Amino acid sequence: MMKNSILLTVLAIVAVSQLTLAQSHLYKKVPIDPDGPYKRVYNPENIPKENDIKGFPSEFTMSFKNAQHNVAYETSTDAPKWLNDGVSWKFKEARAWPLDDDNVFGSEVGGASRGLATMTQYYGNALNVAAVDGVIYAESDDMFAYALNAKTGKLIWRTSPVGNNLMGTPLIKNDKVYLNAGGVSFTFGQTVKYANNPDKSERGAGVSYNGIIALDKKTGEFQWFFATTGETMTTPAYHDGIIYLATGGGEVYAINATTGEKIWMKHTGGMANMANPVYHDGKLYVSMAVSDYVFCMDAKDGNILWKGQMPGATNTSMGDVTPAIDEGILVMNSVINPLPQDDGSTTMNTRVRAFDANSGKVLWDQELGRGPKPQSFKGGVSMIHNGTVYIGNPTTSKYFAFDLKTGNKKWEWKVPHDSPAGSGRGPGTMYKGTLYISTGAYVYALNPDSGQLINSVKVGGNFPILSPTIVGGTMYLGNNYDWIIALPVKEVNPNFKMD
């Protein structure tokens, strides 16, 4: 009897310790063969020289750089000449498809639109690259993260810590790089669960290993992995030593950026897909699909302060658009109101809605026009600059400019070379009085006051939910054909000058 009692006590202690481990979600090692095909590759000879670091930002702490989503950096006076003049190079990632091949891989099977979406979701770069201290950092859905010399395009390190898609932008702070792992897939069990109760399902659960990975910034060496049940396709946000992330299970986490330990977790319901958390003025803003709410949360404890809806939002659209915030106003976009057509296709409209960022009060509302259903139900991500909202509409492949405070339309511009999957998902980048847009296979330069086209350059491949990352006279781009590209700004805008 005594032996049985002791055995039960030991089993109980083991069970409690296992439960504690599961609740902590923290792993200090991952299953990988150090000599296998997914091993970390490190080329220290390609680390930038000290002088080549000058002019670059020293950190990247939120998707699209900040709450306004303008990924532009003016250089310092001691920046190297090559950076201000602009460099040109192209780097092939693990599953690169030729940039000049307009027939994306798989298009013969599922059509061009589906082929582009599949390439984005499983092979290529889905969001912006980050430029920090002379290094370009990128995540790819080929399951690798990359660090390249910004001047030469040569590989510094490459790593694939867990077997999952890397769909975001790396965060860089202090000595660490943070990656987010998670993909678009559902297991059959989660699909059944979704059919019965969408708000209780978890996208990505049981598909692969989801969560946040911390690496050594210099070498790419693994440090820790914070695992989540639902996917973490969303790029997290960093502020004051805390990483904020949202998952495909409707959870929002705050974790210690140094140790990876959980600080708090809040279940909002729904699913976070590509809508990245935004930290702004002590609050965290998260948009979720299925529940179709944008949430304002207290960053200290996760308490929900308000939540706002987008009437007519459908499928995953609310969970695929990152909100933009400036001057106390939050701007959200979503595809809405699908209508079946006689030929079996579907058309959709797109709604832009502005909320008071502190109270959730609706300030204005605009519809952008009806067109073919964009692949994966994605709307356009806004960029706000000097009181103007710049936003694309993938259903009509148009870009718009609205007054931030009133919602009055200033102009609209039709993308001349639209993508079969719909153009206009990524926000533009405002730099030295010009609006730069990367969509389809092209990069465009526009007059931000009138929407008039200045010039365009065909790069090839396809640009998904990203904008040019501009430092000095160089723009850096990811591409869903699985490439990283450096392009001089003056090639896109012949009128460009650094002074």
N, C-alpha and C positions, 0 to 999 in steps of 0.2 A: 504493500500500500504506500509506504514511504517512498519507494523507488518510483512508483507511478506518479506520486505527487511531485517529486523532484523533476521527473521527465516532463510533466505538464507545465511546470514552472519554467523550465528551460525552453520548451516550445513556445510558450507565451512570450518570453523575452525575445526569442528569435523573431516571432511574428511582429512584435512591436517594433523591433529594430528594422525589419524589412519595410514595415509601413512607414516608419520615419524616413527611410531611404527613398521610398517611392514618393513621399510628399516633398522631399527636398529637391527632387528632379536634377540633382547635380552629379555629374560624372567627371572624374579627373583623368580618365583614359577612355579611349575608343578602340574598337576592334579594327586594326589595320596592319597589314604586313609592311614593315619598314623597307622591305626590298621588293615589294610587289608593284603592280602597275599604277596603284593609287598613292604611292609613296610621295612624301613631300620632296620637291625639287628646290634646291637652294643654290643660287649663283651669286656669291658675294661680290664678285668682280664687277657686277652690273649695278651695284649700289651707287646712287648719284654722288658726284663730288660735292664738297661743301659749298662751293660757289653756285652750283646748279640748284641748290635748295632755296636760295634767296628768291623772294617774290611769291613764293607759294604759301597758301594757308597752312597752319600747323595742326588743324583738326577738321573733322567732318562729323557732325553730331546729330544730323537729322536728314531724312530723305529730302531731296531737292534743296538741300543746304539749310533752309530755314522755313518759318511759317508762311513766308510770302512766296517761296518756291523759285527764287531767282538765283541760279547757280552760276554767278559771275564774280570774279575776283580781280580787282585792279592791282597791279603789281607795285612793289616798292621801287624807290629810285635806284636801288642797287641791284635790281633784278638782272639776270644775265641777258645779253643781247639776243641769244637764240630764242628765249621765251617771248620776248616782245616782238621779235620779227616773225615768229611762228615757225613751228616745225611740222614736218609731214612724214608720217609712217603708218603702217598697218600691221597689226599683230594677229596671227591666226591662233585661235583657241582650239581646244581639243577636237571639236566637231565642226570646224569651219566649212561652210559651203561657199563656193565662189561668189564674190560680191557682184560680178557682172552677169550672173546667171539669173534672169528674171523668173525662171521656172523653179520656185523653191522646192526643196526636197519634199516629196510626198504629195505634191499638188496633183499628180496624175491619179491618185487614189481618192482623195477627199476634196479636190478643188483647191484653187489658189488661196481663197480666204481661210479655209481650214488648215491648209498647209502652213501658212504664215503663223497662225495661232499656235499650231503644234510645235513649230520651230521655236517660238518664243517661250512656250511652256516647258519644253523638254530639252532644248539644245542650246539656245542662244542667250543673249543678255536682255533682260526684261526692263531694267531701270538704268539710271545714270551710273557713270563711273565717278569715283572720288579722286581728287587731286590734292595730295598732302605731302609737303616736304620733298618735292621733286619726284614723287612716286605716284603712279596711277594704279588705283586699286579697283578691282572689278569682281563681281560675282557672276557666275554663269549657270544656266540650267544644264550644262554638260557635267555638273557636279563638282567643278573645280572653282577655286578662287585664285586670282592672279594679282601679282604685284609687278609692275613694269617700270623701268626707268623712263621718266616723262620726256626726256630729251631724245633718247635713242630708240625707245620702244622695246628694248631688250628685257628678257625675263629675269627678275630678281628671285621670285619664288612662286611656286604653284603648289596647291594643296587641296585635298579632298577628304576632310576628316570623317564625314559620315556619308552614307550612300543616299543622298537626296538632292533634289534641285535646290539651287541657290538663286532665288528670284529677286533679290533686293540690291541695295547699294551698301557696300561695307561702311561701317562706322569706324572712325579712327580717333582715338583720344589717348593722350599720354603715350604709354608704350604698348598699347593693345589695338588690335583690329577685331571688330565684332561682325560676325556673319549670321545671317538668318537662314534656316533650312526648312523647307516645306514645299510641297507641290499641290497640284490642282485636283488630284485624284480622290475618289471615294472607293472604299471596299464595298462589296455587295451588301454586307451587314449594315453599314452606315447608310447606304442608299435606301434600304428598307426602312431604317430608322427615320431617315429624312422624309420619306413618303408618309409615314404615320405621324410624325411630329417634327417639322423642319427645325424648330428652335432647340431641339434636344440632340440633333445629330452633330457629328464632329468631322469636318472635312480634314482629310489626311490621317485620321486615326487608323493605326494598323497598316498603313501603306508603307511607311518607312520611318526614319528617325527625324523628328521635328524638334526645333528649338533654336537656341542662341549659342554660338560657338565663339570663344575667346582665343585669339592667337597672339603670338609675339609679333609686334609690328615689323621688326627688322628682318626676322627669319621665317615667319609663317609657322613657327612651332606651335603645336596644340597646347593649350593651357587648361581649359575646362569647357564642359558642355552642359547647358541648362536645358533639359528635355521637357517638352510639352506633348500632350496627347494629340491635340489638333495641330494642323500645319501652322508654320510661321512664315508664310510667304511675305508678310509685311516687314519692311525695314523698321527696326526699332528706333526709338528716340533716346538720346542721352541728355541728362542734365544733372549737374552737381553730384556726380558719383553714382547716379542711378540710371539703369537701363529700363525703358518702358517698352513692352511688347504686347501685341494682340494676336489671338490665335483663331484657327478655324473651328474651334470649339466654343467661341464666344467668351473666352477668358481674356482679361487684361491683367498683366503682371508688372510689378516693379521689382527689380532685382539689383543686388549690390554689384556694381560694375567691376569691382576689384576681385571679389571672391566668388560671384555667381550665386550667392545665397538669396533665397526669396525674401522680400520685404513685405509685400502684400499681394493678394490676388482678388480680383473682382469678376464675378460672372455676370456679363451683360446679356447673354443670349445672342443668337444669330451666329454669323461667321465673319471673321476678318479675312479678306482675300488679299488684294493688292492695295487696299486703303491703309496707308501707313499712319501710325500714331503721330500726332503733332503736339509738342510741348510748347506752351506759350503763357507767360505771365502767371506761373503757378498752377496752371490747369493743363489737363491732358484731353485732347480731342481725338475721338476714335469713331470711325464709321463702320457699321456692321451691315452685312447683307442678311436677307431672310427676315430678320426682325425689322430691317429697313429704318434704322435710326442712326443719327449722328449723336454721339454722347459727349457731354462736357463733364469731366471728372476732376475731383480735387486730387492733385498729384501727390499730396502727402499721404492719403489713405485710400484713394480709389472711390470715395463716395460720389455718386452721380448727382451733379448739381442741376443739370437739365438734359433733356433729349428732344431732338427735333426730327420731324418726318419730311419725306419728299413724296408728295402725293403722286400715285401712279408708278412709283419705282417698282422694278420687276427683276426677278431672278437674282443674280449676284451683283447687280449694278451698284448698290449702295456700298458694298464691300470692296469695290474695285477702284474707287476714286478717293484720293487723299484730299481732305479739306484744306483750304488756304485761308490764312487769317492775317488781317492788317487793320490798323486803326479801329480796333474793337469790333470788327465785322468778320464773320466767318462765311466763306463762299463754298457751296456744295453743288455738285453736279451729278445727274443720274439719267440714264435712259429710262423712258416711261412709256406706258400705254401701248403695248404691242397690238398690232392689227393684222390678222391673217389676210393674205391676198388670194385671188382666184388661181394664180399659178402655183400656189403652195408655199410661196415665200412669206416673210413677215416684215412689216415696216414698224418703225418705232420713232417716237419723238424724243427730245432731250430737254430736261428742265435744269435751269440754274436758279438756285435759291440762296438768298443772303439772310443770315441770322445775326442778331446781336450776340456777340461772343460771350457776354457775361450773363445774359438773361435767357437766351434762346428765342427771343421774340423775332418773328419773321419780318424782315425789313423790305424786301422786294423779291419778285419772282419773274422769271422770263422763260419762254419756250424757244428753242433754237431751230426747230424745223424737223419735219418727218422725212425719213429715208430708210434704206435697207437696214435690217437688224445687224449691228456690228458683231463680229465674231466675239464670243465670250461676254457679250452684254456690257462692254466697257464704255463708259462715258469719257469725257475729257477732263484732265487735271488743270486747274486754274493756276495762273501766275498773277500776282498783284504788284503793281509798281506805280508809285506816285498817284494814288487815287484812281487807278484804272485796273479793271479786271480783264486779263487776256485769257481766252478759253477756246478750245476746239470742240467741234461736234462731229464725232466719227460717223453718224448716220448720213450726214450730207457732205462730209469732208470740207467743212468750212471753219474758219477761225473768226472770233468776234472780239470786240472791245466794248466794255460796259463801264459806266461811271460807278465806282465802288459804292458810293453813298445812295445814289438814286436808282441805279439799275438802268438808266437811259443808255440806249445803244449808240455807240460812237461810229462804228464801222463793222462791216463783215467782208471777209475775203475767202474766195474759193481756192482750195489747193489745186494747182493746175495739173499735177501729176499724182492723183490720189491712188492710194493702195487698194488692192482688192479686198483687204480686211477693214477698210475705212481709215481715213487719215484724220489726225487731230486729237490723238489721245494724250500726247505729252505736252507739258507746259512749255511756253517759250522762255528764252533767256534774254533779258534786257541788258545791253552793254554799250556804254558810250553813245547813247541816243539811237540805237538800232535794236530792233526785235529780231532775234534769231530763232528759227523753228526747224526742228528735225522731225520729219514725218515721211512715211513711205520710203523711197530710196534717195530722197533729196534733203539738202539743208538750204533754207531760204533766209534771205535778209529782207525785212520789211520796214517801212516807215511806221513807227508806232502811233503817230498822230492820225494818219490817214488810212493805214492798211495797204498802201501802195507797195507793190513788189519792187525791190531794188535789184536783186540778182538771186540766182539759184545755182547750186552745184549738185550734180548727181554723184553720190558716193557709191550707191549700189546697196544691195541687200534690202533690209527693211528696219526702220527705226520704230520701236514700239512705244512704251510709256516712258519716254525719256526726252530730255532736253540737252542741248550742248552744255558741257561743263567748260567754262571759259576762264583761262588764266592768262593775263597779259594779252599777247597776240596769237594765242593758240587755243583752239577748242578741242576737247577730248570727248569721244563718243563711243558708246557701246552699240552693238548691232545684233539683231536677233538671228543673223546668219552666223553668229559666234565669232565676231571680230571685235577688236578694240582699235580705234582709229584716232590719229592726231591730224588736225587740219588747220592750216593758218587761217585766221579770221579774214585776212585780206583776200583770200581766194573766194570767200563767200560774198564779201562786201568790198568791191574795188575802192570804195571811198574811205575805207577804214584807216584811221591814224591813231597812234598811241597817245599823241599830245593833245 
